Amino acid sequence: MKGPAKTIVVIGSGFGGLAAAIRLQARGYRVTLLEARDKPGGRAYVYQQDGFTFDAGPTVITAPFLIDELFNAGGEATADHLRIVPVDPFYRIEFHDGRSFQYNGDAAETERRIEAFAPGEVPGYRKMLKHAEAIFQKGFVEIADRPFLEFTDMIKVAPDLIKLQSYRTVYGFVEKYIKDPFLRRVFSFHPLLVGGNPFQTTSIYALIHHLERHWGVHYVMGGTGALVRELAALFERLGGTIRLSTPVHQIHTCGHRVCGVETSSGESIPADVVVSNADIANTYRKLLPGALRRKNTDAHLESLRYSMSLFVIYFGTSKQYPDIQHHTIILGERYRELLNDIFNKKLLGEDFSLYLHRPSLTDPSMAPPGCDCFYALIPVPNQQSGIEWTVQAGPFRDRIMKFLEERYLPGLSSHLLTERVFTPLDFETTLNSYAGAGFSFEPVLRQSAWFRPHNLSEDFDNLYFVGAGTHPGAGVPGVLSSAKIAENLICKRLPL
């Protein structure tokens, strides 16, 4: 006869936590999902304000088959619960000189746009895509859902990674094939969407070019929050338990094993396994005793490189702006220098670049009739900068809104109906992110694969990690893949 079901506690209901909880519950484990906030989603939180719906976190879906896998695990189909639609164009990139460039998944159309923008670049673009596909086959198909727990795991793939020139940066990869300086920016900005500097992020992330071309860029109708709600509902239909407004105060240890958690109310919840979707650095620093941490000591965690942070303005307008696309990347005159200020010097300059998200173009339900819903997301230094956001937030917000009104959203100040600002200080406090980093550890080569904090803790035999801070990294595909890794490891090490 079978014994009692093995119990698993998952800390945090971001995409990594939800995906891990669904996969493990579907396998037959008894899973309890603990979320500190009043709604599931983690960084994919939703703010509803004055008739507008603001997705606080990720807004780009590039590998929808990973969502299908979760519903299939529960014997269901995504299409019965969600409508996921393609976005066209994928992005429009606006330059400081008034020119713009946009592209989609239509190869012929994209090549026509490249030829019109910078004649002679199409052959190099084709070569770049061919190389990106090779990186995709190794970096995504073979590596993304595979754990790197031993250094030998890294040795096995090292020859292929060297052959694919993963020691290059994403920008270095692009400039090998593209000569036009503006097109180089177009095809190298993607690491910023996962917390990386294109001039420092390993070229493994160039696989995003093929990922986009292969599956497209998508949007979930109802917003990312709709995806969160349906995944949470799926988990509960499978018999899982979600407890909201239940922060974890401590992970209990029994030697070098974990044996449960204690909530902030003092309740102890025993578990055979703990899976953390919380910030990895703060999971170790705040929830686990330092005396038992051989690898992930405070000193080690402080020595790692953390991603930049984000300054986000969510706002709704009483008029619509039909000239603005769903995804708009607005690049300032400085590119390399601005990124160096943000990532390395940790300076807040007068200039900036930003991502302007307008979901109401695709999904009018995100705003009241006749209105538009936006957020402006600006990469800024993380909290290691020492910037006093309680002082700087107001003036910085004013600069952003003034710029948008003058260049892209005429009459913005008189049509502004509602607004909310989220700063690096909020990342550090509300989201409990170490150093207020927007994407945990920076995705440089020496912090990738085996060099990244492992999916199975190096310090505790049955503590697992999912989310942006572990392998394979940030972004919805990476986070969902980390849950697949955790599922396979747990099923192997703790069979039912």
C-alpha positions in Angstrom: 0.0 0.0 0.0 1.0 3.6 -0.6 2.0 5.7 2.4 0.6 9.2 2.9 1.3 11.6 0.1 4.6 13.5 0.2 4.0 17.1 1.2 5.6 20.0 -0.5 5.5 23.7 0.4 6.1 26.2 -2.4 7.0 29.7 -1.3 5.8 32.4 -3.6 3.2 32.3 -6.4 5.0 34.0 -9.2 5.1 32.1 -12.5 7.8 29.8 -11.2 6.0 28.9 -8.1 2.6 28.4 -9.8 4.2 26.3 -12.5 6.1 24.1 -10.0 3.0 23.8 -7.8 0.8 22.7 -10.7 3.4 20.2 -12.0 4.0 18.6 -8.6 0.3 18.5 -7.6 -0.5 16.8 -10.9 2.2 14.2 -10.1 0.4 13.3 -6.9 2.3 15.3 -4.3 0.3 17.3 -1.7 1.3 20.9 -2.4 0.6 24.0 -0.4 1.4 27.3 -2.1 2.2 30.2 0.3 2.0 33.8 -1.0 2.9 36.9 1.0 0.6 39.3 -0.9 -3.2 39.4 -1.1 -3.3 38.0 -4.7 -1.3 35.4 -6.5 1.3 36.3 -9.2 4.4 37.6 -7.4 5.9 40.1 -9.7 3.0 39.4 -12.1 0.8 41.2 -9.8 -2.3 43.2 -11.0 -3.3 46.6 -10.0 -6.9 47.7 -10.7 -7.4 51.4 -10.3 -10.1 53.8 -11.5 -11.5 51.4 -14.1 -8.0 50.5 -15.4 -6.2 47.2 -15.1 -2.4 47.3 -14.9 -0.2 44.3 -15.2 2.6 45.0 -12.9 5.1 42.4 -14.2 5.9 40.5 -17.4 3.8 41.4 -20.5 5.6 39.5 -23.3 4.7 35.8 -24.0 7.2 34.2 -26.3 6.9 30.4 -25.8 3.2 29.7 -25.3 3.7 25.9 -25.5 5.1 26.1 -21.9 1.7 27.3 -20.8 0.1 24.5 -22.7 2.2 22.0 -20.8 0.8 23.2 -17.5 -2.8 22.8 -18.6 -2.0 19.5 -20.2 -0.5 18.3 -16.9 -4.0 18.8 -15.4 -5.7 17.0 -18.3 -7.0 20.3 -19.7 -6.4 22.6 -22.7 -5.2 26.2 -22.5 -7.8 27.3 -25.1 -10.6 26.3 -22.8 -9.5 28.9 -20.3 -7.4 31.6 -22.0 -7.2 33.4 -25.3 -3.6 34.0 -26.3 -3.2 36.2 -29.4 -0.2 37.2 -31.5 1.1 40.8 -31.3 2.1 42.5 -34.6 4.5 44.1 -34.8 6.5 42.4 -32.1 8.1 45.8 -31.2 8.4 49.3 -32.6 11.8 50.8 -31.7 11.9 54.6 -31.6 15.2 56.4 -32.0 16.3 59.8 -30.7 16.6 61.2 -34.2 12.9 60.7 -34.9 13.3 57.5 -37.0 11.7 54.2 -36.0 11.9 50.5 -36.9 9.5 47.8 -36.3 9.5 44.1 -37.1 7.3 40.9 -36.8 7.5 37.2 -37.6 7.1 37.7 -41.3 10.6 37.1 -42.7 10.0 38.8 -46.0 8.4 41.9 -44.4 11.2 42.2 -41.9 13.8 42.0 -44.6 12.0 44.7 -46.6 12.0 47.0 -43.6 15.7 46.3 -43.0 16.6 47.1 -46.6 14.6 50.3 -46.5 16.2 51.4 -43.2 19.8 50.4 -43.9 20.4 49.1 -47.4 22.8 46.1 -47.7 22.2 44.7 -44.2 19.9 41.8 -45.2 22.6 39.2 -45.9 24.2 39.9 -42.5 20.8 39.7 -40.8 20.1 36.3 -42.4 23.5 35.0 -41.2 22.7 36.3 -37.7 19.4 34.5 -37.6 21.1 31.2 -38.7 23.6 31.5 -35.9 20.8 32.4 -33.4 19.0 29.2 -34.4 22.1 27.2 -33.6 22.4 28.8 -30.2 18.7 28.2 -29.7 19.1 24.5 -30.3 21.8 24.2 -27.7 20.8 27.0 -25.3 17.1 26.4 -25.2 16.2 23.0 -26.5 19.0 21.1 -24.8 19.9 23.2 -21.8 16.9 25.3 -20.6 15.2 22.4 -18.8 18.3 20.6 -17.7 19.8 21.1 -14.3 23.4 22.0 -13.7 24.1 20.6 -10.3 27.7 19.4 -10.8 30.6 21.1 -12.5 30.8 18.1 -14.8 27.4 19.1 -16.2 29.0 22.3 -17.4 32.1 20.5 -18.8 29.8 18.4 -21.0 28.3 21.4 -22.8 31.4 23.7 -22.7 32.7 22.6 -26.1 29.4 23.4 -27.8 29.1 26.7 -26.0 32.6 27.7 -27.0 31.9 26.6 -30.6 28.8 28.9 -30.5 30.9 31.7 -29.2 28.9 32.1 -26.0 31.9 34.1 -24.6 30.7 36.9 -26.8 28.2 39.4 -25.5 24.8 39.8 -27.2 26.0 43.1 -28.6 29.2 41.5 -29.8 27.2 38.8 -31.4 25.0 41.3 -33.3 27.8 43.6 -34.4 29.5 40.6 -36.1 26.7 40.6 -38.6 25.1 44.0 -38.6 27.0 47.2 -39.4 24.3 49.9 -39.0 24.6 51.3 -35.5 20.8 51.7 -35.1 20.0 48.2 -36.3 22.6 46.9 -33.9 20.5 48.5 -31.1 17.3 47.0 -32.5 18.7 43.5 -32.4 20.6 43.7 -29.1 18.1 45.4 -26.7 16.4 42.0 -25.7 18.7 41.3 -22.7 17.2 44.3 -21.0 13.9 42.5 -20.9 15.5 39.8 -18.7 17.7 42.1 -16.6 20.9 42.1 -18.7 23.2 44.6 -20.3 23.6 43.8 -24.0 27.3 44.7 -23.7 27.8 42.2 -20.8 25.1 39.5 -21.2 26.3 36.2 -22.7 25.4 35.8 -26.4 23.5 32.6 -25.3 20.6 35.1 -25.0 20.8 35.8 -28.8 18.6 32.7 -29.0 15.7 35.1 -28.3 15.8 36.1 -32.0 14.9 32.5 -33.0 12.5 32.1 -30.2 10.5 35.1 -31.4 10.6 34.0 -35.0 9.6 30.4 -34.2 6.7 31.0 -31.8 6.0 34.7 -32.1 5.3 37.4 -29.5 1.9 36.9 -27.8 -0.4 38.6 -25.4 -3.0 37.0 -23.0 -6.4 38.6 -23.4 -7.3 40.0 -20.0 -3.7 40.7 -19.3 -1.0 38.6 -17.7 -3.1 38.7 -14.6 -5.7 36.6 -16.4 -3.0 33.9 -17.0 -2.1 34.0 -13.3 -5.7 33.6 -12.2 -6.3 30.7 -14.5 -3.1 28.9 -13.4 -4.1 29.4 -9.8 -7.5 28.0 -10.5 -6.0 25.0 -12.3 -3.8 24.3 -9.3 -6.8 24.4 -7.0 -8.8 22.1 -9.4 -6.0 19.6 -9.1 -6.5 19.7 -5.3 -3.7 22.1 -4.3 -4.0 24.7 -1.6 -3.2 28.4 -2.0 -2.8 30.5 1.1 -2.7 34.3 0.4 -1.4 37.0 2.8 0.8 34.3 4.4 4.5 35.5 4.4 7.1 32.9 5.3 9.2 34.0 8.3 11.6 31.1 8.4 12.5 27.8 6.8 12.9 25.1 9.4 16.0 22.9 9.1 17.0 19.5 10.4 20.7 19.5 9.9 21.3 20.0 6.2 17.8 19.2 5.3 14.7 21.5 5.4 11.7 20.1 7.2 9.0 22.8 6.8 8.4 26.5 7.2 7.1 29.0 9.8 4.8 31.7 8.7 4.9 35.3 10.0 2.0 34.4 12.3 4.1 31.7 14.0 2.4 28.8 12.4 4.6 25.8 11.5 3.9 23.9 8.3 5.9 20.6 8.0 7.1 19.5 4.5 9.1 16.8 2.9 10.3 19.3 0.3 10.4 23.1 0.1 10.4 24.9 -3.2 11.3 28.6 -3.1 10.0 31.0 -5.8 11.1 33.9 -3.6 14.2 36.0 -4.2 17.1 33.5 -3.9 19.5 35.9 -2.1 16.9 36.8 0.5 15.7 33.2 0.9 19.2 32.3 2.0 19.9 35.5 4.0 16.5 36.0 5.7 14.9 32.5 6.0 17.9 30.1 6.6 20.5 30.0 9.4 23.9 31.4 8.3 25.8 28.7 10.3 24.4 26.0 8.0 25.2 27.8 4.7 28.5 26.5 3.4 28.2 27.9 -0.2 25.5 30.6 -0.1 27.0 32.7 2.7 26.1 36.3 3.1 29.6 37.3 1.8 29.2 35.1 -1.3 25.7 36.5 -2.1 26.9 40.0 -1.7 29.8 39.4 -4.1 27.5 38.4 -7.0 26.3 40.8 -9.7 22.7 41.8 -9.6 20.5 43.0 -12.4 19.5 46.6 -12.8 16.3 47.8 -11.2 13.2 49.4 -12.8 11.2 52.6 -12.4 7.7 52.0 -13.5 4.8 54.5 -14.1 1.4 52.9 -14.6 -1.1 55.4 -16.0 -4.4 55.7 -17.7 -5.6 58.4 -20.1 -9.0 59.8 -21.0 -8.2 59.7 -24.7 -6.6 57.1 -27.0 -3.3 57.3 -28.8 -3.7 55.2 -31.9 -0.2 55.9 -33.2 1.4 54.0 -30.2 2.0 50.3 -30.7 1.4 47.6 -28.1 5.2 47.3 -27.4 7.3 50.4 -28.0 11.0 50.6 -27.1 12.2 54.2 -26.9 16.0 54.5 -27.1 17.8 57.6 -26.0 20.8 59.0 -27.9 23.3 57.3 -25.6 23.2 53.5 -25.7 26.5 51.9 -24.4 27.2 54.8 -22.2 23.8 54.9 -20.6 23.9 51.2 -19.9 27.3 51.5 -18.4 25.9 54.2 -16.1 23.0 52.0 -15.0 24.8 48.6 -14.6 28.3 49.5 -13.6 28.6 53.1 -12.4 25.1 52.9 -10.9 24.3 56.5 -11.7 20.9 58.1 -12.5 21.6 60.4 -15.4 19.4 63.0 -17.0 18.8 60.8 -20.0 17.0 57.5 -20.2 15.5 54.8 -22.4 12.2 53.1 -21.8 9.7 50.5 -22.7 6.2 51.9 -23.3 3.4 49.2 -23.0 0.0 49.9 -24.4 -2.1 46.7 -23.8 -5.4 48.5 -24.5 -4.5 48.6 -28.2 -4.9 44.8 -28.3 -7.3 44.4 -25.4 -9.7 47.4 -24.8 -11.0 45.7 -21.6 -7.9 46.9 -19.9 -9.2 50.5 -19.9 -12.6 52.2 -19.7 -14.3 52.9 -23.1 -12.5 55.6 -25.1 -9.5 55.4 -22.8 -5.9 54.0 -23.0 -3.9 52.0 -20.5 -0.1 52.3 -20.3 3.0 51.7 -18.4 6.4 53.2 -18.9 9.2 51.0 -17.7 12.6 52.6 -17.3 15.8 50.7 -16.5 17.6 52.4 -13.6 20.4 51.4 -11.1 19.6 48.9 -8.4 19.7 49.8 -4.7 23.4 49.4 -4.5 23.5 52.8 -6.0 22.4 54.6 -2.8 19.9 56.7 -4.7 17.2 58.1 -2.4 14.1 57.3 -4.2 11.9 58.9 -1.6 13.5 62.1 -2.9 14.2 61.3 -6.5 11.0 59.6 -7.5 8.9 62.7 -8.0 11.4 64.7 -10.2 12.3 61.5 -12.2 8.6 60.8 -12.8 8.1 64.4 -14.0 11.0 64.1 -16.5 9.6 60.9 -17.9 6.0 62.2 -18.3 7.2 65.5 -19.8 9.3 63.6 -22.3 6.4 61.3 -23.3 4.0 64.3 -23.6 6.4 66.2 -25.8 7.4 63.3 -28.1 4.7 60.6 -28.1 1.6 61.4 -26.1 0.4 65.0 -26.8 -1.8 66.4 -24.1 -0.9 63.7 -21.7 -1.0 65.9 -18.6 -4.5 67.1 -19.3 -5.8 63.6 -20.2 -4.2 61.8 -17.3 -6.9 60.0 -15.2 -5.0 57.7 -12.9 -1.4 56.9 -12.1 0.8 54.7 -9.9 4.6 54.7 -9.5 6.8 51.7 -8.5 10.5 52.4 -7.7 13.6 50.3 -6.9 12.7 50.9 -3.3 9.4 49.1 -3.9 11.3 46.2 -5.5 13.4 46.0 -2.4 10.5 46.2 0.1 7.2 45.1 -1.4 8.8 42.4 -3.6 11.6 41.6 -1.1 14.2 41.7 -3.9 17.8 41.8 -2.8 19.3 45.2 -3.7 16.0 46.0 -5.4 17.1 44.1 -8.5 14.4 43.8 -11.1 15.5 40.3 -12.3 17.7 38.9 -9.5 21.2 38.0 -10.8 22.6 39.6 -13.9 22.8 37.1 -16.8 26.5 37.3 -17.5 28.4 34.2 -18.5 30.0 33.6 -15.1 26.5 33.6 -13.6 24.9 31.3 -16.1 24.2 27.5 -16.1 26.4 25.8 -13.4 27.7 29.2 -12.3 24.1 30.4 -11.4 22.5 29.4 -8.1 21.3 25.9 -8.6 17.8 24.6 -8.8 18.6 22.3 -6.0 20.3 24.1 -3.1 24.0 23.5 -2.6 23.5 23.8 1.2 20.3 21.8 1.9 19.4 18.5 0.4 15.7 19.0 -0.2 15.4 22.8 -0.9 14.7 23.7 -4.5 14.6 27.0 -6.3 12.5 28.2 -9.3 12.2 31.6 -10.8 14.4 34.3 -12.3 17.4 33.8 -10.0 18.1 30.2 -10.7 18.8 28.3 -14.0 18.0 29.0 -16.8 17.2 32.6 -15.8 14.7 35.4 -16.0 11.9 35.9 -18.6 8.6 33.8 -18.7 10.1 31.0 -20.7 13.1 30.7 -18.4 11.0 30.8 -15.2 8.6 28.2 -16.5 11.5 26.0 -17.5 12.9 26.2 -14.0 9.7 24.7 -12.7 10.1 21.8 -15.1 13.6 21.2 -13.8 12.4 21.3 -10.2 9.6 18.8 -11.0 12.0 16.3 -12.5 14.5 16.6 -9.7 11.9 16.1 -7.0 10.2 13.2 -8.7 13.6 11.5 -9.1 14.8 12.2 -5.5 11.5 11.8 -3.7 9.4 9.3 -5.6 5.8 8.7 -4.5 
